[in-house]
Amino acid sequence: MSRHYDVEAVRKEFPAAERMVYLDSGFQAPLARPVVAAIETFLREGLESAGPKSVWLDRVEQTRAKVARFLGVSADEIAFTKNTSESMNIAANALPLRAGDSVLMIHGDHPNNTYAFLNLKKKGVRIDFLPMTDVVNAETFLPYIDGTTRAISLSHVTFHAGHRFDIESIGALCADKKLYFVVDVMQAIGVVPIDVRAIQATFVGCGSHKGLLVPQGLGLLYWDQTLKELEPAYLAAASLAEIPDDLIARPDRLASSPTARRFELGNFNLPAIHALGASLDMIEQIGVKNIQNHCFDLGDHLLAQLDDLGVSLIGPRQRQHRSPHIYVVGLPATEWLSYFEEHGVRVSPERDGIRISFGMFNTIDDVDRLVHLIRGRLSKKSFKAA
Ligand SMILES: Cc1ncc(COP(=O)(O)O)c(C=O)c1O
């Protein structure tokens, strides 16, 4: 049961969720039938006709428009990439940063964002890390901003403890201080509503194999197209303002596309983009806000049960500061992961314990099955929660 949508109907679209207790959407989502159907259509078309490429490319643009609507921006501000890492590297290298400039980040945030910026050390750019605290907002960053600060970058939701940082207040701070703002929304997208205009971000990037339900190999990048000075580090025909009709490359017409296509390189991951079109239809039909609230309800239920058992939560607890769907609990992964696996429960090992992460298809029953297993083992004397 869900107060927000017909979760039993949604669950039927995810056969994996019927076969096991799948509490690992923060790692990757199981595939849903409509997503598989979109990929199968692509494969069948390729098999039977070597592909109607114009139809395939039309679908790319339809999906781009859906992504834009989903994020509240224009289709011209959306580029398709390979994953979060690529999106973050494109963003980091497009910022006009020079030796002596600095970027603020959070210590322990996702490495795929952090390394994209650490690589700028080669140019003499300094990366300064703030400590990770349960609440991170504009006030957290303010004391660290000085005359060298040019940009802030962080995750919206953290993968290792489910913080949900106040990116709107940080975006407002960046706008006020004229800083570039780059946000990794990989863990948030598809579960937490994202209004990119409200974030006032320069770039927003993610992959699509978690909340967006698509297999690995597809990423998204939003770029604030008013910031024309942000140029791609790489160039391909597809990223040009004018692609020569004869496809003979000339040195005199190298202007980048006025749209986010300036950041795209070559052919697309067509089946994944088509799949994303299908998954966005699913997500929009349910409503991200409903998915968020459903996951929050599952989380409240989980936390109440864990309190009863004396199992701690790592990371923030209040709805205002926690992600709806990621809960890391103080059960050492070395002792608990294989136990869960043996009992048909999929979760992830994390730095400080076991990560339980919900998807749109999870139910209270899934939580109860997990809690039943924890209770059973803890009741045996030799096992204790950390
Ligand atoms: C916050 C965050 N960023 C990025 C990634 C993944 O990066 P990529 O899409 O490049 O594999 C993950 C998890 O896989 C993540 O949790």
The ligand as an SDF file (V2000), in Angstrom:
LIG
                    3D

 16 16  0  0  0  0  0  0  0  0999 V2000
   26.5110   10.9250   -6.4120 C   0  0  0  0  0  0  0  0  0  0  0  0
   26.9920    9.9950   -7.4900 C   0  0  0  0  0  0  0  0  0  0  0  0
   27.6370   10.4780   -8.5530 N   0  0  0  0  0  0  0  0  0  0  0  0
   28.0620    9.6800   -9.5420 C   0  0  0  0  0  0  0  0  0  0  0  0
   27.8540    8.3230   -9.5060 C   0  0  0  0  0  0  0  0  0  0  0  0
   28.2920    7.4370  -10.6130 C   0  0  0  0  0  0  0  0  0  0  0  0
   29.0690    8.0380  -11.5860 O   0  0  0  0  0  0  0  0  0  0  0  0
   29.0000    7.5090  -13.0820 P   0  0  0  0  0  0  0  0  0  0  0  0
   27.6060    7.8230  -13.5730 O   0  0  0  0  0  0  0  0  0  0  0  0
   30.0280    8.2620  -13.7940 O   0  0  0  0  0  0  0  0  0  0  0  0
   29.2700    6.0560  -13.0600 O   0  0  0  0  0  0  0  0  0  0  0  0
   27.1940    7.7640   -8.4180 C   0  0  0  0  0  0  0  0  0  0  0  0
   26.9530    6.3070   -8.2580 C   0  0  0  0  0  0  0  0  0  0  0  0
   27.2130    5.4390   -8.9940 O   0  0  0  0  0  0  0  0  0  0  0  0
   26.7590    8.6310   -7.3910 C   0  0  0  0  0  0  0  0  0  0  0  0
   26.1310    8.1180   -6.3280 O   0  0  0  0  0  0  0  0  0  0  0  0
  1  2  1  0
  2  3  1  0
  2 15  2  0
  3  4  2  0
  4  5  1  0
  5  6  1  0
  5 12  2  0
  6  7  1  0
  7  8  1  0
  8  9  2  0
  8 10  1  0
  8 11  1  0
 12 13  1  0
 12 15  1  0
 13 14  2  0
 15 16  1  0
M  END
$$$$
